[in-house]
Amino acid sequence: MRSLPVTIALLGLTVAAGCTRTTRTVLVVPEARTEGPSTAATLGVPPGHLPKPGQCRVWIPGVPPGHQPRPKSRSCAGIEAVAPPGSWILYRPTADRKIVHVRIVDERRAGVIVRIRVFEAESGRLVREESP
């Protein structure tokens, strides 16, 4: 009679042990950075929406191309004054038509440039970052 309670207790422990989870810790080690900016950053502006060489354009990230502010291309003079917070000011230099300069406007202050990124116009790949 005494072996029945012991058997039930052992059976309960066996069932409980079978229901436990085994956790495994996985360490994620970031890859070593190479010189230069990350290639993961891309421009994301369709080529037809880039400004003409020598001109600028205000671009709002996350807004579809058809809903972007007009005009598509204009003189760069005074464009910072009309650039809303969080927008980009796109500029295509006449000397090198293969690149696009993106002046990133502060998220809270209209017209205040916080970063400049340079992208390849055709591929949209980030080439470098500059200080404003």
Buried (B, 14 or more C-beta within 10 A) or exposed (E): EEEEEEEEEEEEEEEEEEEEEEEEEEEEEEEEEEEEBEEEBEBEBEEEBBBEBBBBBBBBEEEEEEEBBEEBBBEBEEBBEEBEEBBBBBBBEEEEBEBBBBBBBBEEEBBBBEBBBBBBBEEBBBBEBEEE
